[in-house]
Amino acid sequence: MGREHLDILMNRVIDGVASPADREELARALEADPTLRAEFDELKAAHSSTLLLFERLSLPGEFTGRVMRRVQPDHVPTDADLTAIIESSDLPKVSEPTPSPARNLLHS
């Protein structure tokens, strides 16, 4: 069992998405390797601490959007920007079916 596979198993278990087979496989690996067990315990503790921290934080509804606009103002277009780009493009609109090349050959 490779290290990358063990990392995936540990993350699945910590995130609560591991299958019973994943949990059993990780349990066997943790029993066989005390260093891996210590690392897993540290990861669980860090995950729990992070969850507690976020539970205590009360962020305003638009917090993420405002931060992203300040961090990357040139890379985060608004919905209005995207709509204007789409409407001014030469791309066919969703409601307009694009003619099939094979269909054009049949009618030539």
C-alpha atoms as a printed R data frame, in Angstrom:
    type eleno elety resid chain resno       x      y       z
1   ATOM     1    CA   MET     A     1   0.000  0.000   0.000
2   ATOM     2    CA   GLY     A     2   1.568  3.263  -1.150
3   ATOM     3    CA   ARG     A     3   1.885  6.473   0.791
4   ATOM     4    CA   GLU     A     4  -0.417  8.392  -1.553
5   ATOM     5    CA   HIS     A     5  -3.124  5.761  -1.052
6   ATOM     6    CA   LEU     A     6  -2.747  6.035   2.736
7   ATOM     7    CA   ASP     A     7  -3.025  9.832   2.540
8   ATOM     8    CA   ILE     A     8  -6.251  9.479   0.557
9   ATOM     9    CA   LEU     A     9  -7.648  6.989   3.081
10  ATOM    10    CA   MET     A    10  -6.762  9.228   6.025
11  ATOM    11    CA   ASN     A    11  -8.451 12.212   4.401
12  ATOM    12    CA   ARG     A    12 -11.558 10.213   3.535
13  ATOM    13    CA   VAL     A    13 -11.873  8.971   7.111
14  ATOM    14    CA   ILE     A    14 -11.303 12.429   8.590
15  ATOM    15    CA   ASP     A    15 -13.812 13.985   6.162
16  ATOM    16    CA   GLY     A    16 -16.379 11.319   7.031
17  ATOM    17    CA   VAL     A    17 -16.713  9.985   3.486
18  ATOM    18    CA   ALA     A    18 -14.778  6.717   3.811
19  ATOM    19    CA   SER     A    19 -16.443  3.441   2.994
20  ATOM    20    CA   PRO     A    20 -16.395  0.647   5.587
21  ATOM    21    CA   ALA     A    21 -13.677 -1.058   3.521
22  ATOM    22    CA   ASP     A    22 -11.606  2.163   3.521
23  ATOM    23    CA   ARG     A    23 -11.949  2.488   7.303
24  ATOM    24    CA   GLU     A    24 -10.928 -1.145   7.837
25  ATOM    25    CA   GLU     A    25  -7.936 -0.825   5.518
26  ATOM    26    CA   LEU     A    26  -6.759  2.308   7.310
27  ATOM    27    CA   ALA     A    27  -7.278  0.717  10.730
28  ATOM    28    CA   ARG     A    28  -4.989 -2.173   9.746
29  ATOM    29    CA   ALA     A    29  -2.332  0.242   8.465
30  ATOM    30    CA   LEU     A    30  -2.521  2.352  11.639
31  ATOM    31    CA   GLU     A    31  -2.121 -0.736  13.837
32  ATOM    32    CA   ALA     A    32   0.971 -1.776  11.893
33  ATOM    33    CA   ASP     A    33   2.686  1.630  11.849
34  ATOM    34    CA   PRO     A    34   2.918  3.767  15.012
35  ATOM    35    CA   THR     A    35   4.370  6.697  13.046
36  ATOM    36    CA   LEU     A    36   1.398  6.648  10.693
37  ATOM    37    CA   ARG     A    37  -0.932  6.460  13.727
38  ATOM    38    CA   ALA     A    38   0.705  9.557  15.238
39  ATOM    39    CA   GLU     A    39   0.393 11.438  11.950
40  ATOM    40    CA   PHE     A    40  -3.266 10.435  11.604
41  ATOM    41    CA   ASP     A    41  -3.986 11.599  15.156
42  ATOM    42    CA   GLU     A    42  -2.340 14.967  14.398
43  ATOM    43    CA   LEU     A    43  -4.402 15.342  11.217
44  ATOM    44    CA   LYS     A    44  -7.611 14.570  13.108
45  ATOM    45    CA   ALA     A    45  -6.746 17.116  15.796
46  ATOM    46    CA   ALA     A    46  -5.940 19.800  13.202
47  ATOM    47    CA   HIS     A    47  -9.190 19.057  11.365
48  ATOM    48    CA   SER     A    48 -11.216 19.302  14.587
49  ATOM    49    CA   SER     A    49  -9.531 22.571  15.563
50  ATOM    50    CA   THR     A    50 -10.216 24.046  12.135
51  ATOM    51    CA   LEU     A    51 -13.880 23.041  12.282
52  ATOM    52    CA   LEU     A    52 -14.252 24.601  15.733
53  ATOM    53    CA   LEU     A    53 -12.636 27.807  14.518
54  ATOM    54    CA   PHE     A    54 -15.003 28.105  11.560
55  ATOM    55    CA   GLU     A    55 -18.009 27.346  13.742
56  ATOM    56    CA   ARG     A    56 -17.062 30.300  15.952
57  ATOM    57    CA   LEU     A    57 -16.601 32.688  13.042
58  ATOM    58    CA   SER     A    58 -19.612 34.571  11.800
59  ATOM    59    CA   LEU     A    59 -18.800 36.026   8.408
60  ATOM    60    CA   PRO     A    60 -21.068 38.425   6.512
61  ATOM    61    CA   GLY     A    61 -22.897 36.923   3.539
62  ATOM    62    CA   GLU     A    62 -20.829 38.673   0.857
63  ATOM    63    CA   PHE     A    63 -17.495 38.222   2.641
64  ATOM    64    CA   THR     A    64 -15.969 35.748   0.176
65  ATOM    65    CA   GLY     A    65 -17.012 37.762  -2.867
66  ATOM    66    CA   ARG     A    66 -15.579 40.985  -1.459
67  ATOM    67    CA   VAL     A    67 -12.285 39.324  -0.564
68  ATOM    68    CA   MET     A    68 -11.955 37.752  -4.004
69  ATOM    69    CA   ARG     A    69 -12.643 41.074  -5.729
70  ATOM    70    CA   ARG     A    70  -9.896 42.730  -3.683
71  ATOM    71    CA   VAL     A    71  -7.412 39.894  -4.096
72  ATOM    72    CA   GLN     A    72  -7.963 39.414  -7.823
73  ATOM    73    CA   PRO     A    73  -9.898 42.428  -9.110
74  ATOM    74    CA   ASP     A    74  -8.852 41.792 -12.720
75  ATOM    75    CA   HIS     A    75  -9.674 38.095 -12.615
76  ATOM    76    CA   VAL     A    76 -13.097 37.955 -10.975
77  ATOM    77    CA   PRO     A    77 -15.729 39.307 -13.364
78  ATOM    78    CA   THR     A    78 -19.168 40.168 -12.070
79  ATOM    79    CA   ASP     A    79 -22.319 38.477 -13.365
80  ATOM    80    CA   ALA     A    80 -23.063 41.627 -15.374
81  ATOM    81    CA   ASP     A    81 -19.587 41.452 -16.965
82  ATOM    82    CA   LEU     A    82 -20.094 37.828 -17.957
83  ATOM    83    CA   THR     A    83 -23.541 38.524 -19.365
84  ATOM    84    CA   ALA     A    84 -22.200 41.425 -21.457
85  ATOM    85    CA   ILE     A    85 -19.360 39.267 -22.805
86  ATOM    86    CA   ILE     A    86 -21.730 36.472 -23.770
87  ATOM    87    CA   GLU     A    87 -24.265 38.807 -25.374
88  ATOM    88    CA   SER     A    88 -21.608 40.602 -27.440
89  ATOM    89    CA   SER     A    89 -19.943 37.396 -28.658
90  ATOM    90    CA   ASP     A    90 -20.478 35.690 -32.006
91  ATOM    91    CA   LEU     A    91 -21.220 32.415 -30.259
92  ATOM    92    CA   PRO     A    92 -24.632 30.894 -30.961
93  ATOM    93    CA   LYS     A    93 -27.118 31.416 -28.156
94  ATOM    94    CA   VAL     A    94 -28.431 28.386 -26.291
95  ATOM    95    CA   SER     A    95 -31.882 28.864 -27.798
96  ATOM    96    CA   GLU     A    96 -30.415 28.889 -31.320
97  ATOM    97    CA   PRO     A    97 -29.599 25.368 -32.533
98  ATOM    98    CA   THR     A    98 -26.260 25.078 -34.285
99  ATOM    99    CA   PRO     A    99 -26.628 23.491 -37.736
100 ATOM   100    CA   SER     A   100 -24.973 20.104 -37.989
101 ATOM   101    CA   PRO     A   101 -22.216 19.850 -40.634
102 ATOM   102    CA   ALA     A   102 -23.645 16.481 -41.717
103 ATOM   103    CA   ARG     A   103 -27.067 18.058 -42.205
104 ATOM   104    CA   ASN     A   104 -25.565 20.737 -44.460
105 ATOM   105    CA   LEU     A   105 -23.976 18.045 -46.641
106 ATOM   106    CA   LEU     A   106 -27.330 16.335 -47.105
107 ATOM   107    CA   HIS     A   107 -28.972 19.526 -48.347
108 ATOM   108    CA   SER     A   108 -26.173 20.525 -50.747
